[in-house]
């Protein structure tokens, strides 16, 4: 039986899948973009990811946690994947496109999010479909929250506050070690 749709025709998983597709397209676009276009793509992807994660964390994940058995810990793993992504997002927001590691950081974010999407759409959505969740009503709530967040912005999360407080790590540990080795050789 397919998941129920809301009055607007959207169900929760369809909304999330549409978000997933949008960010995957932004990741692909980044890989082939000129350097002058990359900052805009990163800003767009970061905005989409922040809204998406908030919608999942405030509505989708809590609903699933109430309705599914999760012996495998897929919900906890999803929480941790969100945490890692939000740290990278906060760091990217504190950087400009010409900072060291900016491009590498975005590529790592893309790899991590692609992995998260694969697991979410595979394992988590499968378990969700087996539940009695009203995906139509949930989709309606999620669409309303998403609309509000796109209009008003996403409040700073713990990861953003942490990065604001402690700042960026700085240079690469490998580059620092290389510099230390060169000093020892001198």
Beta strands, then each sheet from edge to edge (+ up, - down):
end
